[in-house]
């Protein structure tokens, strides 16, 4: 990779990591489901009128929109609102790589290699350490919701693999149109019209800034730049940069929000990131071809998400 491309990859992961801190700030201004709905609304409009018509079947757009937009981000925002720290959330979401591999085995018949199984076991150990740490210092409900969000992310990865979108940005912009109404309906039902109206009436520059950041910077720019890199380099070259997301997520939360990083959390980070990296290794057949160019694979990105998967089947990340 050219130095400028390396810098772009690091910039995208930094944006996705900092995005968790921005989400925490935004949750002080909006109920979580309303905040998530606004994020997708602003990401979709007016971009949906500029990217052209969808390039995959609507069933995949709707499926990914529900799994990723409604389920994954709905659970993530609610979990963080329930007390799950932003930095820890950026780390725990990495377990999506394990869920993706499990779903790929169950639904697509992709048998994981021994080294991948070992990596999954190490990553699960990291989640266990993180659960012990969070149980000692915060509510386990928020932790469980973020783990559930990672599982939903795994489902969306499988759906994106099946969709095989030729244009990642076009795909994600259209996907962003799907969650808006379901999330608004859930917000009205569960959070109440009065809470939503109060949040909108009290809207200030900081609240507007958080919505614009998570929608335009983390989603549109982040996903567009990640897809651009994947079209020019093998996925196995670009994807490892996503392991920097929890580094930026935990450090920005500590710097701007005063979130503590306990020794147990460091151990959890080392196990989880190391396990995900190990689980992402794709053994190369002796004398076989090297990694395929990203142009042959669906581009992916991971916004508040950091994806730890190195191969195309697990690259449907949307931060």
N, C-alpha and C positions, 0 to 999 in steps of 0.2 A: 504494500500500500504506500502511496505517496504520503509524505509528511502532512500535507494539507488534508488528506483523507483520514489519516489517523487522528488529527486534531478535530475533524468534524465528528468522528465516531465518539471521541471522548466528550465533546461538547454535548452530543445528544444524550449520552448516558448521564452527564452532569445535570442536564435539564430534567431528565426523568427522575433522577434521585432527589433533586431539589423540589420536584413536583409534590412529593409527599409532605414536605414542610408547608408548601403553599396550600395543599388540601386541608391540613390542620388549621391553618389560618382561616380558610374559607368556611370551615365548619363552625367557626365562631359567628359567622354572619348568616348562614343558611341551615335549615334542616338538611340532613344528609341526602335524602332522596330527591329533594328539590334541587340541591346543589349539583347532583349527578345529572339530573334532567337538563339543567341550564348548561352544563358543560357540553353535552351532546348537541343541544340546540344551537349553541354558538359555534361549535365545531362544524356543524352541517350547513349553517347559513352564514354567508351566501355561497360558500364553497361548492355546494351541490349543483349550483347553476354554472359553475366554471369548469368542472372536471369531465363533463360529457356524460353520456348515458352509462348505466352499469354494464360491466364487461363479463359478468357471471350471472348465473340464474338467480332469480329473486329468492328461491328457497334457501340458498346459501347466505345471502345478505340478511334475510330475516332470522335464520338460525343463529348466525354469528352475532347479530344485533341483540338477540334475546340472551344468548349465553354469555357474551362478553359485556354488552352494555347494561342490560338489566340485572342479570344475576351477579356477574363478577364485580362490576363497579358498584352496584347497589349494596352488595354485601360488604365490600371494602369500605365504602363511605360510612355505612352504618356501624361497622366494626370499629373504625377509627373514632366515630362519634361516641361509641360506648366506652372509649378509654384506651384503645390500642394505640400505642405511640407510633408516630409516623416513621421514624427510623427503623423500628422493629418491624413495622408492616412491610417496608421495602425489602427487608431481609426474608421474612416468612413467606412472602409471595413467590420467592424463588422455588418453593416446593412444587410449583406448577410443572416444573420439568419432570418430576417424579410422577405426578398425576397424568401428564401427557403420555409418558412411556407406558404406564399401566393401561390407559384407555386405548393406546395404539395396539397393545397386545390383545386386549379383550375384544376390540371392535374391528381391528384391521389385521389381526393375526401376526403382528410384528413381534417376533421373539427377541427379547433383550439379550445382549451378550453378557458373559460373566462379569466383565469389567463394568458394564453399565449397572448390573444388579448390585455390585459392590458399591458403586457410587450412590445408588438410590438408598442403600442401607446407611451409608455415612450421612447423607442428607437428612434422612428420617431421624437419625440420632441427633443431628443439629436441631431439628424441630422439637425433639423431646427436651433438650437442654433449654431451648428458648421457652418452652411451655413451663418448665420448672421455674425459670427466672421470672416470667410474667406472673405465674401463680403466686410468687412470693411478694410481688410488688404492684400488681394491678389486676383488673378483672379478667377472668379467663373467658368470659363470654365474647369480648372483643377479639381475643386471640382466636377462638373457635370460628368466629365469623370470617376472619381474614383467611384462615386455612380453607374454609368452605369457598371463599372467593377464588383461591388458587385452584381448587378443584374445578370450578366453573371455567376458569381460564384454560385448564387442560382440555375441557370439552370444546371450547371455542377453537383451540389449536387444531384439534382433529377435524372440525368442520371446515376450517380454513384450508387445511391440507387437502380435503376432498374438493373444495371449491377451486383451488389452484388459480387464484386471481392473477392475471397477467400484469395488472397495474395496481400496486399496493395502495397508493394514495387514493385513487378512484374508488377502490373497494372500501377503504376505511371511511371515506367521506359518506358513501351511501350507507354503510353499516351504521354510521352515527345518526342517520335519520330514524332508525328503527326504535331505539330505546326511549325517545323523547316522550311520546304519549303514554306508554306503559309506566314510566317512572313518575310522570306527573300524576297519573291516576293513583299509583301507590302512595305518593306523597299526600295527596288529598285524603285518601282513605286512612292512612296510618299516622300521618303527621298532623293532618287537619288543615282546613282552609285558613283558619285564623293564624296559625303558625306561619304558613306560606305567605299570607298577605302581610303579616308583621315584618317578615324578613325583607320582602320587596319594598315595603314602605320605608324601612330603615336603611335601604341600600346606600352605601357611601363609596368613595373612590377605592378604598381598600377591598371592599367586597367585589366591585366591578373588576378590579385588577386581578383578583384570584380567579374569577371566571374566565377572563381573557387569557390568563397564563395557562390554565389547565386545558383550555379549548384550543387556542391558536398556537401557543409555544410548544406545550408538551404533546399535543395531539397532531395538529396539522404540520407544524415544522418538524417535530420529532419523528413522526411516522414517515413524512415525505423524505427527510434526509436519510433515514435508515433504509428505506426502500431504494433510494438513489445509490447508496453504498452497496446494497445487495445486488443491484443490477450490474455493478462494475467489478465486484470481487466475489470469490467463493463464499458461501455462507459460513464455512468453517473458519474463514479469516475474519469475518465481520462479527459473528455472534459472540465470541469470547469477550468482546468489549462490554456486553450487557452485564457481565459479572461485576462491573464497576458501579452499577446502579445502587446496590445497597451500601457501598462505600460512601458514595455521595449522599445517599439518603440518610444514613446514620450520622455522618459528620455534619450535614447541614442542620439536622434536627438538634444536634448537640450545640451547634454554634448559634443558631437563631432562636431556638425554643428552650434551650437549657436542658434538653433531654439527656438523662444520664446514660452512660454506657457501662454497665456492670461487668465484672470479670466473666460471669456466666454468659453474658450476652456476646462478649468477644469469642468465647469458646463456641457458642452456637453459630456465630458468623463464620468462624473458621471451618467448622464441620459442614455447615450447610453449603457455603460457597465451594468448598473443596469437593464435597460430594456431588454437587450439581456439575462442576467442571468435569469430574471423573465420569459421571453418567452421560455427559455430552460427547464423550470420545466415541468416534465411529471407527472401528477397526478397519483398516484397509486390506483388501485381499492382496496376497502376494502377486506382484506383477500387474495388479489391477489398476484401473484409472484412478487418478487423484480426485479431489473434490470437484464437483460439477460447478460451472459458473452459476452465479446467482440468477442470471437471466432465465435459467431453466427452471427456477424454483419460485414459488410464491414468496414475494418479499414480505418481511415482517418487521414489526417494531415492538417496543415495549415501553410504554411511557411510565407512569408510576409503577411500572411493572418491571422491570429488568428481566430479560429472559435469559435463562441459563442454558438454553438448548442450542447446540451447535449445528444441528442438521435441519434441513428444510421442513421436515415433518413436525417440528416443534417450534417453528418460528413465527407463530401468529401472535405477536405481542403488540400490545397497544397501550402505551402508558398514558 
